[in-house]
Amino acid sequence: MISSDRTGPTVRGPGHRVSHRLATGVLAVLVTVAGLVGLGATAARALGPGEVCAFIEPDGGTVLGNNFGHIGWGFLIGGTDQWVYGATENPNGTYQINAPGFNGAWKQQGTWAQMIDDFTFQYDYPSHAVNSQSNSPEPAHPYTMYKCETTGTSSVGAASKAATDNISAGYTGLGNNCLDATYRVLNAYGAPNLPWPSTHPRPYQDWYSSLDGSTWTIGGKLGETWMNNKSGLMLDVSGPSTSNGAVVHQWSYNGGDNQWWFRPWQADGYTRLFSRYSGKCLGISGGSTAQGAQAVQWDCNGNPDQFFEFRWTGKTNGGWPVYNIVDYNSGLCLGVSGGSTAQGANVIQWPCNGNADQEWF
């Protein structure tokens, strides 16, 4: 179950939850706006009031051994329900990329729900399976939250050109990175009072945190919750804890970040589950393949016990697909110890048997 968790005076989300990627590019409205935001658009045409957003990865973006965070952007095509959005990902982690070398920048268009879906699941992340120039097998970190502000004008053509230009702009760890790319797009659009990247160089700690709270009044968190189909309780990190080895169990929904997860899309069908609370990955204690082994959180390390297949059972609950969560390393299903419906019962791996305690939605 996924939610944009959006707050602010103009709350607008993808319903309450979105369970699958929404199709892009086959919307009638795209025909209407294609002349404004198509490739090669150069006119700084203003379409009246608009809106811009910044999406943040608090744990992304390592520069010279220091975590700076990572950032993406989005802007509304005034007068429509369409957004243009993207990021400069630098999946190879190269400090200096001469233009027009591959920097992993991407640009997409869709509705608010599609934008939230894309940043949550990172469908456009340039992994090696998507782009052979990339050495990255999957996203290293998830986007976890965003801020937005409304604007008095919306120079869509200028912003779209800046976004397209980012793709061939190269990259420098300081001075031409994901933050500079975001600034170029939002500034071209007409977003007021943006902090200077040169004086606020870290995307998360400096720039995102310095956005004017009196105008960037719309915000939210990304992620999913997973409810057990038998107990109605949530997949939850106990404590809540940020420690390696913290037990994952089931607990009644309380809105805590330890009940929210990210599963960036991967081309091979397997994904990792990042905890929104700790930033750590769901895995199996000791990397065990034994039935009954405990599910825990651990630093994301690329080990096979931290990869899972979400295998549809053919069932739905409340309109949402119900899945078995199958560990790549063991081939076993995540379920609740003893099939318990009790709060606090541990989540373990067990041979897939079709029981409801192994079903999640």
Secondary structure per residue as TSV (DSSP state, phi and psi in degrees):
chain	resnum	aa	ss	phi	psi
A	1	M	-	360.0	130.5
A	2	I	B	-122.8	144.3
A	3	S	-	-141.5	146.3
A	4	S	-	-79.2	-16.1
A	5	D	-	52.4	35.6
A	6	R	E	-81.3	137.6
A	7	T	E	-127.0	155.9
A	8	G	S	138.2	177.7
A	9	P	T	-72.1	-17.5
A	10	T	T	-123.2	59.8
A	11	V	-	-58.3	126.1
A	12	R	-	-151.9	106.6
A	13	G	-	-126.0	-179.0
A	14	P	S	-83.6	58.8
A	15	G	S	73.0	-140.4
A	16	H	S	-97.2	-36.4
A	17	R	-	-144.9	155.7
A	18	V	-	-129.3	132.9
A	19	S	-	-108.8	-5.7
A	20	H	S	-151.6	165.1
A	21	R	-	-71.6	131.7
A	22	L	-	-82.6	144.0
A	23	A	-	-64.5	144.8
A	24	T	-	-122.7	154.0
A	25	G	S	88.3	-4.7
A	26	V	-	-121.5	39.4
A	27	L	-	-107.4	135.9
A	28	A	H	-58.2	-33.1
A	29	V	H	-64.6	-24.4
A	30	L	H	-63.0	-34.1
A	31	V	H	-62.3	-39.8
A	32	T	H	-63.9	-39.7
A	33	V	H	-100.4	-0.4
A	34	A	H	-57.1	-37.1
A	35	G	H	-68.0	-17.7
A	36	L	H	-90.6	-34.0
A	37	V	H	-124.4	10.9
A	38	G	S	-66.7	165.4
A	39	L	T	-58.7	136.5
A	40	G	T	89.6	-2.2
A	41	A	-	-64.1	132.8
A	42	T	-	-124.2	-19.0
A	43	A	-	-70.0	133.8
A	44	A	-	-85.6	59.0
A	45	R	-	-74.2	125.9
A	46	A	B	-92.3	134.2
A	47	L	-	-114.5	24.3
A	48	G	S	85.3	-163.3
A	49	P	S	-55.8	145.5
A	50	G	E	-142.1	-159.8
A	51	E	E	-158.5	143.9
A	52	V	E	-128.6	155.0
A	53	C	E	-137.8	152.7
A	54	A	E	-124.1	130.8
A	55	F	E	-111.1	134.7
A	56	I	E	-122.5	140.9
A	57	E	E	-108.5	101.3
A	58	P	T	-60.3	-30.4
A	59	D	T	-98.5	0.1
A	60	G	-	-87.5	170.5
A	61	G	-	74.3	80.0
A	62	T	E	-94.4	124.7
A	63	V	E	-124.2	121.5
A	64	L	T	51.1	39.9
A	65	G	T	83.7	0.5
A	66	N	E	-112.9	140.9
A	67	N	E	-81.0	117.4
A	68	F	-	-104.2	-10.2
A	69	G	-	82.6	170.0
A	70	H	E	-139.5	150.5
A	71	I	E	-141.5	146.5
A	72	G	E	-127.9	178.7
A	73	W	E	-140.2	164.0
A	74	G	E	-158.1	149.1
A	75	F	E	-144.2	148.5
A	76	L	E	-86.9	137.5
A	77	I	-	-80.6	107.6
A	78	G	T	-52.2	136.6
A	79	G	T	83.0	3.8
A	80	T	S	-132.6	-179.6
A	81	D	S	-101.0	16.3
A	82	Q	E	-99.0	140.2
A	83	W	E	-119.2	147.8
A	84	V	E	-112.1	135.0
A	85	Y	E	-153.6	161.4
A	86	G	E	173.1	-166.9
A	87	A	E	-167.5	161.6
A	88	T	E	-106.3	108.2
A	89	E	-	-91.2	-29.0
A	90	N	-	45.5	62.4
A	91	P	T	-64.7	-21.8
A	92	N	T	-86.7	-5.1
A	93	G	-	65.8	29.8
A	94	T	-	-83.6	130.6
A	95	Y	S	-69.1	-42.6
A	96	Q	E	-124.7	120.5
A	97	I	E	-125.5	116.0
A	98	N	-	-74.0	137.4
A	99	A	T	-63.8	140.8
A	100	P	T	-100.0	39.7
A	101	G	S	-61.3	162.5
A	102	F	-	-65.2	118.4
A	103	N	-	-120.0	3.8
A	104	G	-	74.7	16.8
A	105	A	E	-74.2	145.0
A	106	W	E	-141.2	160.5
A	107	K	E	-143.8	132.6
A	108	Q	E	-138.6	165.7
A	109	Q	E	-139.8	141.4
A	110	G	E	176.3	-171.5
A	111	T	E	-75.9	173.6
A	112	W	H	-55.2	-45.7
A	113	A	H	-61.9	-39.4
A	114	Q	H	-67.2	-39.1
A	115	M	H	-63.2	-47.0
A	116	I	H	-59.9	-43.8
A	117	D	H	-58.3	-45.9
A	118	D	H	-65.6	-42.8
A	119	F	H	-72.7	-30.3
A	120	T	H	-70.0	-46.8
A	121	F	H	-96.9	-8.7
A	122	Q	T	54.8	47.1
A	123	Y	T	-61.0	-30.5
A	124	D	T	-96.2	6.6
A	125	Y	-	-61.8	129.8
A	126	P	-	-81.8	71.4
A	127	S	-	-72.8	171.1
A	128	H	T	-62.7	-33.6
A	129	A	T	-66.8	-23.9
A	130	V	T	-93.7	-38.1
A	131	N	-	-140.2	118.6
A	132	S	T	-65.3	-16.6
A	133	Q	T	-75.0	-13.7
A	134	S	-	-88.8	138.9
A	135	N	-	-98.9	3.0
A	136	S	-	-93.6	124.9
A	137	P	S	-75.3	-26.2
A	138	E	S	-164.7	164.8
A	139	P	-	-59.3	138.4
A	140	A	S	-80.2	-28.7
A	141	H	S	-147.0	156.0
A	142	P	-	-94.2	152.6
A	143	Y	-	-72.9	132.1
A	144	T	-	-115.4	-21.5
A	145	M	E	-160.5	171.7
A	146	Y	E	-151.9	160.3
A	147	K	E	-131.3	147.5
A	148	C	E	-136.3	154.7
A	149	E	E	-139.2	147.1
A	150	T	E	-81.6	153.0
A	151	T	E	-128.6	152.5
A	152	G	S	-74.8	-21.5
A	153	T	-	-140.4	169.3
A	154	S	-	-147.7	96.3
A	155	S	B	-84.4	79.0
A	156	V	H	-65.4	-43.2
A	157	G	H	-61.2	-43.5
A	158	A	H	-66.6	-41.1
A	159	A	H	-66.9	-40.4
A	160	S	H	-64.9	-39.0
A	161	K	H	-64.4	-42.2
A	162	A	H	-60.3	-39.8
A	163	A	H	-65.4	-42.6
A	164	T	H	-65.5	-41.9
A	165	D	H	-62.7	-30.0
A	166	N	H	-58.6	-31.8
A	167	I	H	-63.0	-31.6
A	168	S	T	-112.9	19.7
A	169	A	S	-88.0	-1.0
A	170	G	-	72.4	-159.6
A	171	Y	E	-163.7	141.1
A	172	T	E	-139.8	134.6
A	173	G	T	-53.0	-38.3
A	174	L	T	-125.8	115.2
A	175	G	T	114.9	-19.8
A	176	N	B	-154.5	59.8
A	177	N	S	-116.0	-162.2
A	178	C	H	-61.1	-34.9
A	179	L	H	-70.1	-44.0
A	180	D	H	-61.9	-39.1
A	181	A	H	-63.7	-42.0
A	182	T	H	-63.3	-44.9
A	183	Y	H	-59.6	-43.8
A	184	R	H	-59.5	-41.7
A	185	V	H	-69.5	-50.7
A	186	L	H	-68.7	-35.5
A	187	N	H	-67.0	-41.5
A	188	A	H	-62.9	-33.9
A	189	Y	H	-67.4	-29.9
A	190	G	T	111.8	16.1
A	191	A	-	-65.6	127.6
A	192	P	S	-84.6	157.2
A	193	N	S	57.6	38.1
A	194	L	-	-76.0	135.0
A	195	P	-	-62.6	147.0
A	196	W	-	-73.9	129.9
A	197	P	T	-60.3	-30.9
A	198	S	T	-67.5	-28.5
A	199	T	T	-101.9	-8.7
A	200	H	S	-133.1	68.1
A	201	P	-	-74.9	-24.1
A	202	R	S	-89.0	122.3
A	203	P	I	-55.0	-42.0
A	204	Y	I	-89.9	-58.8
A	205	Q	I	-67.1	-32.9
A	206	D	I	-102.2	-60.8
A	207	W	I	-74.8	-57.1
A	208	Y	G	-60.4	-40.5
A	209	S	G	-70.7	-16.9
A	210	S	G	-98.5	1.4
A	211	L	S	-61.1	137.4
A	212	D	-	-62.2	113.0
A	213	G	T	-66.2	-15.6
A	214	S	T	-82.3	-16.5
A	215	T	T	-117.6	-33.1
A	216	W	-	-85.9	68.6
A	217	T	-	-95.3	-4.5
A	218	I	E	-105.6	131.6
A	219	G	E	-158.7	171.4
A	220	G	E	-176.9	176.3
A	221	K	E	-118.4	150.6
A	222	L	-	-101.5	165.4
A	223	G	-	134.6	-179.1
A	224	E	B	-131.6	154.1
A	225	T	-	-111.8	152.6
A	226	W	-	-125.9	117.2
A	227	M	B	-101.1	135.6
A	228	N	B	-74.4	132.7
A	229	N	T	-72.6	-16.9
A	230	K	T	-92.8	-47.9
A	231	S	T	-92.8	-23.4
A	232	G	-	75.7	11.5
A	233	L	-	-99.5	163.5
A	234	M	E	-98.7	149.3
A	235	L	E	-67.3	122.6
A	236	D	E	-145.1	137.6
A	237	V	E	-85.6	121.9
A	238	S	S	-64.0	151.7
A	239	G	T	120.7	-77.8
A	240	P	T	-70.2	145.2
A	241	S	-	-125.0	151.4
A	242	T	-	-107.2	8.0
A	243	S	S	-83.0	146.8
A	244	N	T	-59.6	137.3
A	245	G	T	88.4	-2.6
A	246	A	-	-58.9	135.0
A	247	V	B	-70.6	139.9
A	248	V	E	-100.9	127.9
A	249	H	E	-137.8	-170.0
A	250	Q	E	-109.0	145.3
A	251	W	E	-153.0	153.8
A	252	S	-	-64.7	148.6
A	253	Y	-	-65.0	130.8
A	254	N	-	-134.7	2.5
A	255	G	-	81.0	-0.6
A	256	G	-	-68.0	150.0
A	257	D	G	-63.7	-20.4
A	258	N	G	-73.3	-3.6
A	259	Q	G	-107.1	5.9
A	260	W	-	-112.6	140.6
A	261	W	E	-135.6	159.8
A	262	F	E	-125.9	140.9
A	263	R	-	-135.4	80.2
A	264	P	-	-55.0	136.1
A	265	W	-	-63.5	142.2
A	266	Q	-	-134.0	147.8
A	267	A	T	-65.6	-26.8
A	268	D	T	-84.8	1.4
A	269	G	S	90.4	-8.7
A	270	Y	E	-101.7	151.3
A	271	T	E	-144.6	163.3
A	272	R	-	-99.3	156.9
A	273	L	-	-114.5	109.4
A	274	F	E	-92.3	136.6
A	275	S	E	-79.8	131.0
A	276	R	T	-67.7	-27.6
A	277	Y	T	-75.7	-45.6
A	278	S	T	-107.1	-20.4
A	279	G	-	76.9	2.1
A	280	K	-	-89.4	168.4
A	281	C	E	-101.5	144.4
A	282	L	E	-69.7	136.4
A	283	G	E	-155.7	-171.8
A	284	I	E	-111.3	133.5
A	285	S	G	-52.3	124.6
A	286	G	G	70.1	8.5
A	287	G	G	65.9	25.0
A	288	S	-	-66.5	149.0
A	289	T	-	-106.3	6.8
A	290	A	S	-79.6	144.2
A	291	Q	T	-66.9	140.3
A	292	G	T	91.6	-5.7
A	293	A	-	-65.3	142.7
A	294	Q	B	-77.9	139.2
A	295	A	E	-80.0	134.5
A	296	V	E	-140.1	171.4
A	297	Q	E	-104.0	149.7
A	298	W	E	-155.4	157.5
A	299	D	-	-49.4	135.4
A	300	C	-	-66.8	119.2
A	301	N	-	-128.7	1.0
A	302	G	-	80.3	2.4
A	303	N	-	-68.9	150.2
A	304	P	G	-64.8	-22.1
A	305	D	G	-71.6	-9.5
A	306	Q	G	-97.5	11.8
A	307	F	-	-116.4	139.8
A	308	F	E	-136.1	148.6
A	309	E	E	-104.1	129.2
A	310	F	E	-92.9	101.1
A	311	R	E	-101.4	112.9
A	312	W	E	-64.2	133.6
A	313	T	E	-84.2	-9.3
A	314	G	E	88.7	-1.3
A	315	K	E	-105.4	162.2
A	316	T	E	-133.0	160.5
A	317	N	E	-139.6	115.5
A	318	G	T	63.3	25.2
A	319	G	T	90.6	-5.0
A	320	W	E	-99.9	135.8
A	321	P	E	-59.4	141.0
A	322	V	E	-104.8	129.9
A	323	Y	E	-119.3	151.9
A	324	N	E	-89.6	137.4
A	325	I	E	-104.1	106.6
A	326	V	E	-105.9	124.1
A	327	D	E	-72.6	131.7
A	328	Y	T	-64.1	-38.9
A	329	N	T	-70.7	-41.1
A	330	S	T	-105.1	-22.3
A	331	G	-	75.0	10.3
A	332	L	-	-98.0	160.1
A	333	C	E	-95.7	143.3
A	334	L	E	-74.7	128.3
A	335	G	E	-146.2	-174.9
A	336	V	E	-103.9	133.0
A	337	S	G	-53.8	126.1
A	338	G	G	69.2	9.4
A	339	G	G	65.6	24.8
A	340	S	-	-67.7	149.2
A	341	T	-	-105.7	8.7
A	342	A	S	-78.8	143.3
A	343	Q	T	-63.5	131.5
A	344	G	T	94.1	-5.5
A	345	A	-	-64.0	138.8
A	346	N	B	-74.0	148.3
A	347	V	E	-93.7	129.4
A	348	I	E	-131.6	173.9
A	349	Q	E	-103.6	145.4
A	350	W	E	-154.7	151.7
A	351	P	-	-52.5	134.9
A	352	C	-	-63.5	123.6
A	353	N	-	-130.8	2.8
A	354	G	-	82.9	0.3
A	355	N	-	-74.2	152.7
A	356	A	G	-67.8	-23.3
A	357	D	G	-70.9	-11.4
A	358	Q	G	-98.5	12.0
A	359	E	-	-112.5	138.5
A	360	W	B	-137.6	142.9
A	361	F	-	-145.7	360.0
